[in-house]
Amino acid sequence: MKYLQQQAYSLMDGETDLIAILSNLSALINETMDDINWVGFYLYKDDHLVLGPFQGKTACIHLYPGKGVCSHALESKKTTIVDDVHEFPGHVACDSASRSELVIPMYVNDEPFGVLDIDSPSLARFSQEEAEVLEKVIVDLLSYLQKVKTIGR
């Protein structure tokens, strides 16, 4: 995790295609973090989250407001760490093997853009320190995408 932010930026640098950037970021996170079984992006479209680039088993395609950890994080505008997803009210189980989850909301100009979602088969897998590193990656991602005019036009 130590060099994740630097590696992420080097993957983005010079690229303008959103799907390519998000695909490589999900692959980088998947390769960097231990004990995870899914990592990817859901993008905000038509008032709900739609599956974007990811690494892992097949996933739920649509996530609707008020349901699950991803929607909670997006609606609260706060990074959400859930130690046991089976205890989370309204959890959406895309993979029954997932036990804990980390979701970072993404906003551009105060408008919802999507979320970074990471699942683990272990209880209480995610730390606050990991969340903070990943939040920095997301800040860099959104700043870069705005700079190259991929988003926020």
N, CA and C of each residue as an Amber inpcrd file, in Angstrom:
protein
   459
   0.8210000  -1.2030000   0.0000000   0.0000000   0.0000000   0.0000000
   0.8660000   1.2680000   0.0000000   2.1100000   1.1010000   0.4080000
   2.9760000   2.2610000   0.5910000   3.1000000   3.1150000  -0.6750000
   3.2180000   2.4770000  -1.8230000   3.4400000   3.2130000  -3.0690000
   2.2140000   3.2420000  -3.9700000   1.0690000   2.8490000  -3.4480000
  -0.1360000   2.7480000  -4.2720000  -0.5010000   4.0770000  -4.9260000
  -0.4490000   5.1570000  -4.1840000  -0.8340000   6.4580000  -4.7370000
   0.0800000   6.8410000  -5.9050000   1.3650000   6.6360000  -5.7400000
   2.3270000   6.9610000  -6.8000000   2.1210000   6.0560000  -8.0180000
   1.9290000   4.7570000  -7.7880000   1.7040000   3.8250000  -8.8900000
   0.4130000   4.1540000  -9.6280000  -0.6190000   4.5090000  -8.8840000
  -1.9040000   4.8370000  -9.5020000  -1.7620000   6.0440000 -10.4150000
  -1.0690000   7.0630000  -9.9390000  -0.9160000   8.2590000 -10.7660000
  -0.1220000   7.9450000 -12.0330000   0.9030000   7.1040000 -11.9140000
   1.6980000   6.7850000 -13.1070000   0.8740000   6.0080000 -14.1360000
  -0.1130000   5.2330000 -13.6860000  -0.9950000   4.5290000 -14.6270000
  -1.9370000   5.4920000 -15.3490000  -2.3270000   6.5620000 -14.6790000
  -3.2440000   7.5390000 -15.2800000  -2.5290000   8.4980000 -16.2180000
  -1.3120000   8.8530000 -15.8750000  -0.5970000   9.9300000 -16.5500000
  -0.5710000   9.7370000 -18.0660000  -1.1270000  10.7020000 -18.7780000
  -1.1360000  10.6680000 -20.2360000  -2.3430000   9.9860000 -20.8500000
  -3.1640000   9.3460000 -20.0350000  -4.3510000   8.6340000 -20.5430000
  -5.5910000   9.5030000 -20.3600000  -6.5090000   9.4270000 -21.3130000
  -7.7500000  10.2000000 -21.2090000  -8.9980000   9.3310000 -21.2270000
  -8.8520000   8.0400000 -21.4650000 -10.0200000   7.1660000 -21.5340000
 -10.4240000   6.7020000 -20.1310000 -11.6410000   7.0390000 -19.7270000
 -12.1290000   6.7230000 -18.3850000 -12.1060000   5.2280000 -18.1050000
 -12.6140000   4.4280000 -19.0300000 -12.6810000   2.9760000 -18.8090000
 -11.2820000   2.3850000 -18.6560000 -10.3430000   2.8180000 -19.4770000
  -8.9680000   2.3180000 -19.3730000  -8.3610000   2.6680000 -18.0170000
  -8.5700000   3.9030000 -17.5800000  -8.0120000   4.3430000 -16.2960000
  -8.6170000   3.5480000 -15.1400000  -9.9390000   3.4250000 -15.1070000
 -10.5920000   2.6990000 -14.0110000 -10.2500000   1.2140000 -14.0420000
 -10.0960000   0.6500000 -15.2310000  -9.7170000  -0.7660000 -15.3530000
  -8.3420000  -1.0040000 -14.7480000  -7.3820000  -0.1610000 -15.1090000
  -6.0380000  -0.3220000 -14.5650000  -5.9900000  -0.0500000 -13.0690000
  -6.7570000   0.9150000 -12.5890000  -6.7730000   1.1710000 -11.1450000
  -7.3470000  -0.0110000 -10.3760000  -8.4200000  -0.6050000 -10.8810000
  -8.9780000  -1.7660000 -10.1760000  -7.9850000  -2.9270000 -10.1970000
  -7.2720000  -3.1110000 -11.3020000  -6.2610000  -4.1740000 -11.3650000
  -5.1170000  -3.8980000 -10.3910000  -4.6660000  -2.6490000 -10.3310000
  -3.5830000  -2.2840000  -9.4130000  -3.9760000  -2.5370000  -7.9610000
  -5.1620000  -2.1170000  -7.5830000  -5.6230000  -2.3290000  -6.2070000
  -5.7470000  -3.8230000  -5.9220000  -6.2640000  -4.5730000  -6.8780000
  -6.4040000  -6.0220000  -6.7170000  -5.0450000  -6.6900000  -6.5110000
  -4.0400000  -6.2320000  -7.2310000  -2.6950000  -6.8010000  -7.1050000
  -1.9940000  -6.3450000  -5.8270000  -2.3520000  -5.1790000  -5.3230000
  -1.6590000  -4.5810000  -4.1810000  -2.2140000  -5.0450000  -2.8350000
  -3.5170000  -5.2230000  -2.7570000  -4.1430000  -5.5550000  -1.4760000
  -4.3150000  -7.0650000  -1.3120000  -3.9770000  -7.5490000  -0.1350000
  -4.1620000  -8.9660000   0.1840000  -5.5720000  -9.2060000   0.7090000
  -6.0210000 -10.4350000   0.5770000  -7.2590000 -10.8990000   1.2020000
  -8.4930000 -10.1000000   0.7670000  -8.5610000  -9.8110000  -0.5330000
  -9.7810000  -9.2160000  -1.0770000 -10.3070000 -10.1370000  -2.1740000
 -11.6130000 -10.1340000  -2.3710000 -12.1890000 -10.9880000  -3.4110000
 -12.9240000 -10.2020000  -4.4930000 -12.9750000  -8.8730000  -4.3450000
 -13.6050000  -8.0530000  -5.3830000 -13.1720000  -6.6140000  -5.1910000
 -12.8530000  -5.9490000  -6.2830000 -12.5590000  -4.5150000  -6.2560000
 -13.0220000  -3.9160000  -7.5700000 -13.7000000  -2.7950000  -7.4750000
 -14.1400000  -2.1650000  -8.7070000 -14.8760000  -0.8690000  -8.4680000
 -15.3620000  -0.3450000  -9.5660000 -16.0460000   0.9390000  -9.5610000
 -17.4980000   0.7670000  -9.9660000 -18.3580000   1.4920000  -9.2980000
 -19.7370000   1.6840000  -9.7340000 -19.8540000   3.1590000 -10.0890000
 -20.4310000   3.4480000 -11.2440000 -20.5630000   4.8210000 -11.7170000
 -22.0110000   5.2710000 -11.6180000 -22.1970000   6.5130000 -11.2400000
 -23.5350000   7.0660000 -11.0360000 -24.1450000   7.4490000 -12.3800000
 -25.3170000   6.8880000 -12.6510000 -26.0010000   7.1450000 -13.9180000
 -27.4960000   6.9500000 -13.7070000 -28.2920000   7.8730000 -14.2020000
 -29.7520000   7.7570000 -14.1100000 -30.2300000   7.5120000 -12.6770000
 -29.6690000   8.2520000 -11.7300000 -30.0790000   8.2220000 -10.3210000
 -29.7700000   6.9260000  -9.5780000 -28.8340000   6.1260000 -10.0840000
 -28.3840000   4.9470000  -9.3470000 -26.9640000   4.5860000  -9.7820000
 -26.3860000   3.5880000  -9.1340000 -25.0300000   3.1430000  -9.4490000
 -25.0740000   2.0020000 -10.4560000 -24.1890000   2.0850000 -11.4510000
 -24.1030000   1.0700000 -12.5010000 -22.6810000   0.5100000 -12.5020000
 -22.5640000  -0.7890000 -12.6340000 -21.2750000  -1.4740000 -12.6150000
 -20.3090000  -0.8920000 -13.6390000 -19.0840000  -0.6460000 -13.1830000
 -18.0060000  -0.1920000 -14.0510000 -16.8770000  -1.2110000 -14.0300000
 -15.6680000  -0.8100000 -14.4000000 -14.5310000  -1.7280000 -14.4110000
 -14.2760000  -2.3380000 -13.0310000 -13.9500000  -3.6370000 -13.0290000
 -13.7240000  -4.3310000 -11.7610000 -12.8210000  -5.5360000 -11.9520000
 -12.3950000  -6.1170000 -10.8260000 -11.6410000  -7.3660000 -10.7670000
 -12.3620000  -8.2700000  -9.7780000 -12.6850000  -9.4840000 -10.1890000
 -13.3580000 -10.4270000  -9.3040000 -14.4710000 -11.1550000 -10.0110000
 -15.3060000 -11.8230000  -9.2120000 -16.4440000 -12.5600000  -9.7560000
 -17.4700000 -11.6040000 -10.3520000 -18.3790000 -12.1660000 -11.1350000
 -19.4480000 -11.3440000 -11.6880000 -20.1400000 -10.5950000 -10.5570000
 -20.7180000  -9.4440000 -10.9000000 -21.2450000  -8.5560000  -9.8600000
 -22.6380000  -8.0630000 -10.2090000 -23.3000000  -7.5180000  -9.2120000
 -24.5860000  -6.8540000  -9.4340000 -24.3500000  -5.6920000 -10.3930000
 -25.2300000  -5.5340000 -11.3610000 -25.0560000  -4.4830000 -12.3590000
 -25.6210000  -3.1550000 -11.8790000 -26.7660000  -3.1760000 -11.2280000
 -27.4210000  -1.9450000 -10.7730000 -27.5620000  -1.9550000  -9.2530000
 -27.1740000  -0.8510000  -8.6150000 -27.3570000  -0.6700000  -7.1780000
 -28.2010000   0.5850000  -6.9870000 -29.3190000   0.4250000  -6.3010000
 -30.2930000   1.5050000  -6.1940000 -30.1910000   2.2420000  -4.8630000
 -30.6190000   3.5080000  -4.8300000 -30.5460000   4.3130000  -3.6090000
 -31.2170000   3.6210000  -2.4180000 -30.5940000   3.7900000  -1.2540000
 -31.1570000   3.2520000  -0.0260000 -30.8920000   1.7830000   0.2060000
 -30.1550000   1.1360000  -0.6990000 -29.8830000  -0.2930000  -0.5470000
 -28.3820000  -0.5470000  -0.6150000 -27.8460000  -1.1520000   0.4280000
 -26.4670000  -1.5990000   0.4190000 -25.4460000  -0.5670000   0.8630000
 -24.2210000  -1.0720000   1.0030000 -23.1100000  -0.2700000   1.4960000
 -22.7150000   0.8020000   0.4770000 -22.7120000   0.4530000  -0.8030000
 -22.3210000   1.4270000  -1.8340000 -23.2580000   2.6260000  -1.8510000
 -24.5410000   2.3750000  -1.8280000 -25.5060000   3.4810000  -1.8180000
 -25.3860000   4.2970000  -0.5400000 -25.1680000   3.6150000   0.5890000
 -24.9930000   4.3240000   1.8630000 -23.8030000   5.2860000   1.7880000
 -22.6690000   4.7980000   1.2800000 -21.4730000   5.6420000   1.1920000
 -21.7110000   6.8270000   0.2580000 -22.3500000   6.5800000  -0.8690000
 -22.6140000   7.6590000  -1.8200000 -23.5560000   8.6980000  -1.2170000
 -24.6120000   8.2260000  -0.5690000 -25.6060000   9.1380000   0.0030000
 -25.0530000   9.9210000   1.1930000 -24.2000000   9.2910000   1.9960000
 -23.6330000   9.9690000   3.1660000 -22.4120000  10.8150000   2.8130000
 -21.8680000  10.5900000   1.6030000 -20.6520000  11.2680000   1.1390000
 -19.4670000  10.9640000   2.0520000 -19.4850000   9.7700000   2.6720000
 -18.4170000   9.3830000   3.5930000 -17.9090000   7.9840000   3.2680000
 -16.5950000   7.8180000   3.3840000 -16.0150000   6.4880000   3.2570000
 -16.6450000   5.5980000   4.3120000 -17.0060000   4.3940000   3.8960000
 -17.6930000   3.4670000   4.7910000 -16.9100000   2.1640000   4.8830000
 -16.5620000   1.7860000   6.1010000 -15.9270000   0.4970000   6.3680000
 -16.9290000  -0.3370000   7.1480000 -17.2480000  -1.5150000   6.6320000
 -18.1840000  -2.4160000   7.3020000 -17.4230000  -3.6870000   7.6620000
 -17.3200000  -3.9640000   8.9600000 -16.5730000  -5.1330000   9.4300000
 -17.2820000  -6.4450000   9.1380000 -18.6180000  -6.4390000   9.1450000
 -19.4090000  -7.6370000   8.8470000 -20.6260000  -7.2170000   8.0250000
 -20.5510000  -7.4650000   6.7260000 -21.6250000  -7.0070000   5.8380000
 -22.9600000  -7.6720000   6.1470000 -22.9260000  -8.8510000   6.7420000
 -24.1760000  -9.5440000   7.0550000 -24.9360000  -8.8530000   8.1940000
 -24.2540000  -7.9680000   8.9040000 -24.8860000  -7.1860000   9.9670000
 -25.3270000  -5.8010000   9.4740000 -25.0180000  -5.4780000   8.2230000
 -25.3520000  -4.1580000   7.6830000 -26.7810000  -4.1740000   7.1470000
 -27.6480000  -3.2960000   7.6620000 -29.0450000  -3.2810000   7.2040000
 -29.1490000  -2.9970000   5.7010000 -29.8660000  -3.8580000   5.0000000
 -30.0740000  -3.6670000   3.5670000 -28.8980000  -4.0530000   2.6950000
 -27.9410000  -4.8170000   3.2520000 -26.7680000  -5.2260000   2.4690000
 -27.1970000  -5.9400000   1.1930000 -26.5610000  -5.5880000   0.0840000
 -26.8060000  -6.2410000  -1.2030000 -25.6970000  -7.2640000  -1.3960000
 -26.0490000  -8.5490000  -1.3700000 -25.0580000  -9.6220000  -1.4560000
 -24.8420000 -10.0380000  -2.9070000 -23.8690000  -9.4160000  -3.5570000
 -23.5230000  -9.8090000  -4.9230000 -22.6900000 -11.0920000  -4.8990000
 -21.8910000 -11.2820000  -3.8460000 -21.0840000 -12.4850000  -3.6520000
 -21.2330000 -12.8870000  -2.1840000 -21.8460000 -14.0250000  -1.9440000
 -22.1070000 -14.4540000  -0.5630000 -20.8250000 -14.7210000   0.2230000
 -19.6880000 -14.8560000  -0.4690000 -18.4170000 -15.0850000   0.2200000
 -17.8650000 -13.8050000   0.8510000 -18.3490000 -12.6570000   0.4300000
 -17.8560000 -11.3910000   0.9850000 -18.3510000 -11.2170000   2.4160000
 -17.4210000 -10.8220000   3.2970000 -17.7650000 -10.6360000   4.7110000
 -17.5630000  -9.2040000   5.1830000 -16.5820000  -8.4950000   4.6080000
 -16.3730000  -7.0950000   4.9760000 -16.2170000  -6.2650000   3.7100000
 -16.3950000  -4.9440000   3.8720000 -16.4410000  -4.0870000   2.6870000
 -15.9280000  -2.6880000   3.0170000 -15.2800000  -2.0940000   2.0330000
 -14.8020000  -0.7160000   2.1040000 -15.3120000   0.0050000   0.8650000
 -16.0030000   1.1220000   1.0580000 -16.5500000   1.8810000  -0.0680000
 -16.1670000   3.3500000   0.0800000 -15.6080000   3.9050000  -0.9930000
 -15.2240000   5.3130000  -1.0190000 -16.0840000   6.0250000  -2.0570000
 -16.8740000   7.0080000  -1.6170000 -17.7190000   7.7440000  -2.5670000
 -16.8820000   8.7050000  -3.4100000 -17.3470000   8.9440000  -4.6240000
 -16.6520000   9.8580000  -5.5290000 -17.6330000  10.9370000  -5.9870000
 -17.2310000  12.1850000  -5.7640000 -18.0470000  13.3410000  -6.1520000
 -17.2080000  14.2940000  -6.9900000 -17.8310000  14.8990000  -7.9990000
 -17.1920000  15.9110000  -8.8320000 -18.0980000  17.1390000  -8.8340000
 -17.5520000  18.2730000  -8.4360000 -18.3430000  19.5100000  -8.3460000
 -19.6120000  19.2930000  -7.5240000 -19.4610000  18.5580000  -6.4310000
 -20.5500000  18.2420000  -5.5030000 -21.6690000  17.3970000  -6.1270000
 -21.3820000  16.7770000  -7.2640000 -22.3340000  15.8720000  -7.9150000
 -21.8060000  14.4480000  -7.8060000 -22.6760000  13.4550000  -7.5610000
 -22.2050000  12.0730000  -7.4580000 -21.6030000  11.5790000  -8.7670000
 -20.4490000  10.9420000  -8.6680000 -19.7720000  10.3600000  -9.8280000
 -19.7650000   8.8370000  -9.7460000 -19.6360000   8.2970000  -8.5210000
 -19.6060000   6.8500000  -8.3500000 -18.9770000   6.4730000  -7.0280000
 -18.5470000   5.2080000  -6.9490000 -17.8690000   4.7140000  -5.7510000
 -16.7660000   3.7430000  -6.1430000 -15.7610000   3.6510000  -5.2820000
 -14.7960000   2.5610000  -5.3130000 -15.2670000   1.5770000  -4.2610000
 -15.4390000   0.3190000  -4.6480000 -15.9660000  -0.7160000  -3.7550000
 -14.9490000  -1.8430000  -3.6570000 -14.6120000  -2.2560000  -2.4340000
 -13.6740000  -3.3570000  -2.2200000 -14.2830000  -4.3140000  -1.2040000
 -14.2980000  -5.6020000  -1.5410000 -14.8580000  -6.6400000  -0.6700000
 -13.7720000  -7.6210000  -0.2420000 -13.9780000  -8.2300000   0.9220000
 -13.0690000  -9.2500000   1.4340000 -13.8680000 -10.4230000   1.9880000
 -13.3150000 -11.6460000   1.8710000 -13.9720000 -12.8000000   2.4770000
 -13.7240000 -12.8900000   3.9850000 -12.9240000 -11.9880000   4.5380000
 -12.6020000 -11.9950000   5.9680000 -13.3640000 -10.8990000   6.7020000
 -13.7330000 -11.1880000   7.9330000 -14.3650000 -10.1820000   8.7870000
 -13.3550000  -9.0970000   9.1530000 -13.8170000  -7.8700000   9.2660000
 -13.0060000  -6.7370000   9.7350000 -11.6650000  -6.6370000   9.0050000
 -11.6880000  -6.8180000   7.7050000 -10.4640000  -6.8340000   6.9030000
  -9.8310000  -5.4500000   6.7250000 -10.6280000  -4.3980000   6.6550000
 -10.1290000  -3.0940000   6.2160000  -9.8060000  -2.1630000   7.3840000
  -8.6770000  -1.4560000   7.2420000  -8.2400000  -0.5150000   8.2820000
  -8.5070000   0.9250000   7.8450000  -8.5190000   1.8020000   8.8190000
  -8.6710000   3.2280000   8.5380000  -7.4860000   3.7360000   7.7230000
  -6.2950000   3.2040000   7.9980000  -5.0970000   3.6270000   7.2680000
  -5.2170000   3.2830000   5.7850000  -5.7100000   2.0710000   5.4790000
  -5.9110000   1.6970000   4.0720000  -6.9420000   2.6120000   3.4190000
  -7.9970000   2.8920000   4.1470000  -9.0390000   3.7760000   3.6130000
  -8.4600000   5.1450000   3.2760000  -7.6000000   5.6650000   4.1340000
  -7.0140000   6.9870000   3.8970000  -6.1210000   7.0000000   2.6610000
  -5.3500000   5.9380000   2.4560000  -4.5170000   5.8440000   1.2480000
  -5.4040000   5.7960000   0.0090000  -6.4350000   4.9800000   0.0560000
  -7.3370000   4.8560000  -1.0930000  -8.1150000   6.1450000  -1.3470000
  -8.4630000   6.8620000  -0.3030000  -9.1190000   8.1680000  -0.4830000
  -8.2040000   9.1270000  -1.2420000  -6.9120000   9.0960000  -0.9470000
  -5.9550000   9.9420000  -1.6670000  -5.8810000   9.5430000  -3.1360000
  -5.9210000   8.2470000  -3.4010000  -5.9230000   7.7680000  -4.7910000
  -7.1530000   8.2990000  -5.5220000  -8.2990000   8.2600000  -4.8580000
  -9.5430000   8.7350000  -5.4790000  -9.4990000  10.2460000  -5.7030000
  -8.9680000  10.9980000  -4.7600000  -8.8160000  12.4480000  -4.9500000
  -7.9340000  12.7160000  -6.1690000  -6.8090000  12.0000000  -6.2660000
  -5.9210000  12.1540000  -7.4230000  -6.6340000  11.7760000  -8.7160000
  -7.3770000  10.6780000  -8.6840000  -8.1150000  10.2180000  -9.8630000
  -9.0800000  11.2920000 -10.3500000  -9.9030000  11.7980000  -9.4610000
 -10.9160000  12.7770000  -9.8590000 -10.2840000  14.0880000 -10.3210000
  -9.2150000  14.5050000  -9.6580000  -8.5030000  15.7140000 -10.0890000
  -7.9100000  15.5150000 -11.4770000  -7.3010000  14.3600000 -11.6900000
  -6.7040000  14.0640000 -12.9940000  -7.7680000  14.0370000 -14.0870000
  -8.8820000  13.3530000 -13.8270000  -9.9390000  13.2530000 -14.8340000
 -10.5070000  14.6240000 -15.1860000 -10.6060000  15.5000000 -14.2090000
 -11.0660000  16.8650000 -14.4960000 -10.0170000  17.6380000 -15.2960000
  -8.7620000  17.4260000 -14.9560000  -7.6710000  18.1260000 -15.6410000
  -7.6250000  17.7590000 -17.1260000  -7.8130000  16.4800000 -17.4230000
  -7.7550000  16.0460000 -18.8280000  -9.1290000  16.1060000 -19.4880000
 -10.0760000  16.6900000 -18.7640000 -11.4300000  16.9390000 -19.2700000
 -12.1830000  15.6630000 -19.6560000 -11.8840000  14.5740000 -18.9370000
 -12.6400000  13.3370000 -19.1210000 -13.9750000  13.4330000 -18.3980000
 -14.0080000  14.2040000 -17.2950000 -15.2440000  14.4130000 -16.5310000
 -15.3710000  15.8760000 -16.1610000 -16.5480000  16.2430000 -15.6760000
 -16.7720000  17.5800000 -15.1470000 -16.7290000  18.6890000 -16.1820000
 -17.0590000  18.3460000 -17.4240000 -17.0230000  19.3560000 -18.4970000
 -18.1830000  20.2970000 -18.4130000
